[in-house]
Amino acid sequence: MRRRGVTVILGALLTALFAVGVMAAPLPYVVLKPGPTVNTLGTSNGTEVIQVTNGKTTESAGQLRLTTVNVQSQVELVWAISSWFSKKDAVVPRALIYPPGQTEKQVEQQNAQEWTKSQDSAVTVALSKLGYPVQTYVKDVTAGGAATGLLQANDVITAVDGTKVVSPATLTDVVRAKPAGTTFTIAYTRAGKAGTAKITTKADPEDGKTPRLGIGIDTKQDSPYKVEIDLDKIGGPSAGLMFTLGIMDKLEPEDLTGGKIIAGTGTIDDDGNVGPIGGIPQKLVGAKGAGAQIFLVPKDNCAEALKNAVDGLPMAEVATVDDALTALKTFTSGGTPKPCSAS
């Protein structure tokens, strides 16, 4: 009996140790948790989030809060089980956040690059909406090229054959749509004065067929403002929309918030389109916890947002920055913005 008792005790002890080992072993999953929210109109660690120089800024009575997700990258079984039963957290395969072949550091570096790009696009879109559009200008003129003697460096190209030039791609697409030897009417401004030039394209000397105007082009955005964003330890492109709105609110006399607490998420591109992001369920929970009165949801995230709706937090569907501005105006005026739809 004594030997049998020792055997049972040892077996139980080994089973317990095995169970502890399993519970503590890392799993190929990560846990997504609601992260902090940040008022883009306020400060973080004592520093203004959006900083504007060479221009007067205004203060708002309300808030425009970006939302984030915390990623718990090392997950043991005990934490996974706890998170599976949580209404706030999500357990997802590690490969969704850290793709195979990429280290955590590499993913963090990519997120940092996307974070910087989202800030640049936010500034571009905000200043465009405030009357400072992106301009396509002549960087240099190729000696002996089609535009020699007709265009000059720093000329701003405004139209080609009546088509408004909104980006370098517009000019390139129109010119390349017709063969070399085609004459185009190029509208431009030079030192603030409008002019036109008729330019006959020449074939690229390397391939003998690609039509060329003989100019190098680039973009610029003339505005009196210098805008910088100072916010550490956040990565990815998902704050683009809220940065755009924050910059506009700071530079416009009108208070876009109407004294309300507005939260939201979404990428922004240079054309003002709002793109989908990850972690909508956790961001909704974080926004509600921060006192948000409405949440701006990218259109392509609406189906997921509806499945994870948070009581007392209405959601507005936005596909562009113009949609977001309309939603804010409607909401702050006492109306109901366009709600999220599942389609």
C-alpha positions in Angstrom: 0.0 0.0 0.0 2.8 2.3 0.9 4.5 1.7 -2.5 1.2 2.2 -4.3 0.5 5.4 -2.4 3.9 6.8 -3.4 3.2 5.9 -7.0 -0.1 7.7 -7.0 1.4 10.7 -5.4 4.3 10.8 -7.9 1.8 10.4 -10.8 -0.3 13.2 -9.6 2.7 15.4 -9.1 4.0 14.6 -12.6 0.5 15.3 -14.0 0.4 18.7 -12.2 3.9 19.6 -13.4 3.0 18.7 -16.9 -0.2 20.7 -16.7 1.8 23.7 -15.4 4.3 23.3 -18.3 1.5 23.2 -20.9 -0.2 26.2 -19.3 3.0 28.2 -19.4 4.1 27.1 -22.8 3.9 29.9 -25.5 1.3 29.4 -28.2 1.2 30.5 -31.9 -1.4 33.1 -31.1 -1.5 36.8 -30.0 -4.1 38.6 -27.9 -5.6 41.8 -29.1 -6.7 44.2 -26.3 -8.2 47.7 -26.3 -5.4 50.2 -26.4 -5.2 53.8 -25.2 -7.0 56.5 -27.1 -5.4 59.9 -27.7 -7.1 63.2 -28.3 -5.4 64.6 -31.4 -6.4 68.1 -30.4 -4.7 67.7 -27.0 -1.3 66.7 -25.5 0.6 63.5 -24.9 3.2 63.4 -22.2 3.0 67.2 -21.9 3.6 67.8 -25.6 1.0 68.9 -28.2 0.1 66.0 -30.5 -0.4 68.2 -33.5 2.0 71.1 -33.7 1.6 74.0 -36.2 4.1 76.7 -36.8 3.8 79.8 -39.0 0.1 79.9 -38.5 -2.6 80.7 -35.9 -4.4 77.7 -34.4 -7.7 77.5 -32.6 -8.9 75.6 -29.6 -11.9 73.2 -29.6 -14.4 72.5 -26.8 -14.5 68.8 -27.7 -12.1 66.0 -28.6 -11.0 64.0 -31.7 -9.7 60.8 -30.3 -7.7 58.2 -32.3 -8.0 54.6 -31.1 -5.4 51.9 -30.8 -5.0 48.2 -30.1 -2.5 46.6 -27.8 -1.0 43.3 -29.0 0.1 40.8 -26.4 2.7 38.9 -28.5 3.7 36.2 -26.0 0.6 34.1 -25.1 0.5 31.2 -22.7 -2.5 28.9 -22.5 -3.8 30.3 -19.3 -3.9 33.8 -20.9 -5.4 32.4 -24.1 -8.2 30.7 -22.2 -8.9 33.9 -20.2 -9.0 36.0 -23.4 -11.2 33.5 -25.2 -13.9 34.2 -22.6 -13.3 37.9 -22.6 -15.8 40.2 -24.4 -13.0 42.8 -24.9 -10.1 40.7 -26.1 -9.5 38.6 -29.2 -7.2 35.6 -29.7 -5.9 35.5 -33.3 -3.2 33.4 -35.0 0.2 35.0 -34.6 0.8 34.9 -38.3 -1.9 37.5 -38.8 0.1 40.1 -36.9 3.6 38.7 -37.5 3.7 37.1 -40.9 6.0 34.1 -41.4 9.5 35.1 -42.3 9.2 38.5 -40.5 10.5 39.1 -37.0 8.7 41.3 -34.5 11.3 44.0 -35.0 10.8 43.9 -38.8 7.0 44.2 -38.3 7.5 47.1 -35.9 9.8 48.9 -38.4 7.1 48.5 -41.1 4.5 49.8 -38.7 6.7 52.8 -38.0 7.0 53.5 -41.7 3.2 53.3 -42.2 2.8 55.5 -39.2 5.0 58.2 -40.8 3.3 57.8 -44.2 -0.2 58.2 -42.6 0.9 61.5 -41.0 2.3 62.8 -44.3 -1.0 61.9 -46.0 -3.0 63.5 -43.2 -1.1 66.8 -43.6 -1.5 66.6 -47.4 -5.3 66.0 -47.3 -6.0 68.5 -44.5 -4.1 71.3 -46.2 -5.8 70.5 -49.5 -9.2 70.8 -47.9 -8.1 74.1 -46.4 -7.3 75.5 -49.9 -3.7 74.5 -50.4 -3.9 71.8 -53.1 -1.1 69.6 -54.2 0.5 71.0 -57.4 2.4 69.3 -60.2 5.4 71.4 -61.2 8.3 71.2 -63.6 11.4 70.1 -61.8 13.6 70.4 -64.8 13.5 70.7 -68.6 15.5 68.2 -70.7 17.9 69.9 -73.0 16.8 69.5 -76.6 13.5 67.9 -75.4 10.0 68.8 -76.6 9.4 71.4 -74.0 12.7 73.3 -74.4 12.0 77.0 -74.7 8.3 76.5 -73.9 8.3 75.4 -70.2 10.6 76.4 -67.4 11.6 74.9 -64.1 9.0 75.7 -61.3 6.2 76.1 -63.8 3.0 74.6 -62.2 1.2 72.4 -64.7 -2.6 72.9 -64.3 -4.1 71.2 -67.3 -3.3 69.1 -70.4 -5.7 69.4 -73.4 -8.3 70.7 -71.0 -7.9 67.8 -68.5 -7.2 69.2 -65.0 -3.9 67.9 -63.7 -4.4 66.8 -60.1 -1.3 64.7 -59.9 1.8 63.7 -61.9 -0.1 60.6 -62.9 -2.8 62.6 -64.6 -0.3 64.3 -66.9 1.6 61.1 -67.6 -1.5 59.1 -68.4 -2.9 61.7 -70.9 0.5 62.1 -72.7 1.2 58.4 -73.0 -2.3 57.7 -74.3 -1.3 59.1 -77.7 1.8 58.4 -79.8 4.9 60.4 -80.0 4.5 63.4 -82.4 1.1 64.4 -80.8 0.7 68.1 -80.0 -0.7 68.9 -76.6 -1.9 72.2 -75.1 -0.3 72.5 -71.7 -1.8 75.1 -69.3 0.5 76.3 -66.5 1.2 79.1 -64.1 4.6 80.8 -63.9 5.3 83.2 -61.0 1.5 83.4 -60.4 0.6 84.2 -64.1 -1.3 81.8 -66.2 -0.1 80.7 -69.6 -0.3 77.9 -72.2 2.1 76.2 -74.5 1.6 73.8 -77.4 4.1 71.0 -77.1 4.7 68.2 -79.6 6.0 65.1 -77.9 9.1 63.3 -79.0 9.9 59.6 -78.8 12.0 58.4 -76.0 15.5 58.0 -77.4 16.0 54.7 -75.6 13.0 52.8 -76.9 12.1 54.9 -79.9 8.4 55.0 -79.1 7.4 56.3 -75.6 6.1 59.9 -76.0 8.0 62.4 -73.9 7.4 66.1 -73.1 11.0 66.4 -72.1 10.4 67.5 -68.5 10.9 66.2 -65.0 7.9 66.6 -62.8 7.3 66.5 -59.0 4.7 67.8 -56.5 4.6 70.5 -54.0 2.0 72.0 -51.6 2.4 75.7 -51.0 1.0 76.7 -47.6 2.2 79.0 -44.9 2.0 76.2 -42.3 4.5 73.7 -41.0 2.6 70.8 -39.4 4.2 68.1 -37.3 2.8 65.3 -35.3 4.5 64.2 -32.0 3.2 60.9 -30.7 5.4 58.0 -29.7 4.9 54.3 -29.3 2.1 54.0 -31.8 2.5 52.4 -35.2 0.6 51.6 -38.4 -1.5 53.7 -40.6 -4.9 53.6 -38.8 -4.8 57.1 -37.2 -4.7 58.8 -40.6 -8.3 59.9 -40.6 -8.3 61.3 -37.1 -5.0 63.2 -37.7 -6.5 64.7 -40.8 -9.6 66.0 -38.9 -7.4 67.2 -36.0 -5.2 69.3 -38.3 -8.2 70.8 -40.0 -9.9 71.6 -36.6 -6.7 73.3 -35.4 -6.4 75.5 -38.5 -10.1 76.3 -39.1 -12.0 78.9 -37.0 -14.9 76.4 -36.8 -15.0 73.9 -34.0 -15.5 70.6 -35.8 -16.3 68.8 -32.6 -19.1 70.9 -31.4 -18.0 70.2 -27.9 -18.5 66.5 -28.4 -16.0 63.6 -27.9 -15.5 62.0 -31.3 -13.5 58.8 -31.7 -12.7 57.0 -34.9 -10.2 55.1 -37.0 -9.2 54.6 -40.6 -6.3 55.0 -43.0 -6.1 58.0 -45.2 -4.5 58.3 -48.7 -3.4 61.5 -50.5 -6.8 61.6 -52.3 -8.7 61.7 -49.0 -10.1 58.1 -49.1 -10.6 56.3 -45.8 -9.4 52.7 -45.7 -10.1 49.8 -43.4 -8.0 48.7 -40.4 -7.8 45.9 -37.9 -8.9 45.6 -34.3 -12.3 47.3 -34.7 -13.9 45.4 -31.7 -11.1 46.5 -29.4 -11.1 50.1 -30.7 -14.9 50.4 -30.1 -14.4 49.2 -26.5 -11.5 51.6 -26.0 -13.5 54.5 -27.4 -16.4 53.8 -25.2 -14.1 53.7 -22.2 -12.8 57.1 -23.2 -16.2 58.7 -23.2 -16.7 58.8 -26.9 -20.2 59.9 -28.1 -19.8 58.6 -31.7 -17.4 56.5 -33.6 -16.3 57.1 -37.2 -16.0 53.7 -38.9 -14.3 53.1 -42.3 -17.0 51.8 -44.7 -15.2 48.5 -45.3 -15.1 47.8 -41.5 -18.8 48.4 -41.0 -19.9 44.8 -41.2 -17.4 43.8 -38.5 -18.3 46.9 -36.4 -22.0 46.0 -36.4 -21.2 42.5 -35.1 -19.2 44.0 -32.3 -21.3 47.1 -31.5 -20.9 48.6 -28.1 -24.1 49.8 -26.2 -24.4 53.5 -26.1 -21.8 54.2 -28.9 -23.4 55.1 -32.2 -21.3 54.5 -35.3 -21.1 56.6 -38.5 -20.0 55.1 -41.9 -17.2 57.0 -43.7 -15.5 56.3 -47.0 -13.8 59.6 -47.5 -12.7 62.6 -45.4 -15.6 64.5 -46.8 -17.9 61.8 -45.4 -16.3 62.3 -42.0 -16.7 66.0 -42.1 -20.4 65.6 -43.1 -20.9 63.1 -40.2 -19.4 65.6 -37.7 -21.5 68.5 -39.0 -24.7 66.3 -38.8 -23.9 64.9 -35.4 -22.9 68.2 -33.8 -26.0 69.8 -35.2 -28.2 67.3 -33.4 -28.8 65.0 -36.4 -28.0 61.4 -37.1 -25.1 60.7 -39.4 -25.2 57.9 -42.0 -25.1 54.7 -39.9 -22.9 51.7 -40.6 -24.5 49.2 -43.0 -23.6 45.5 -43.3 -23.4 45.6 -47.1 
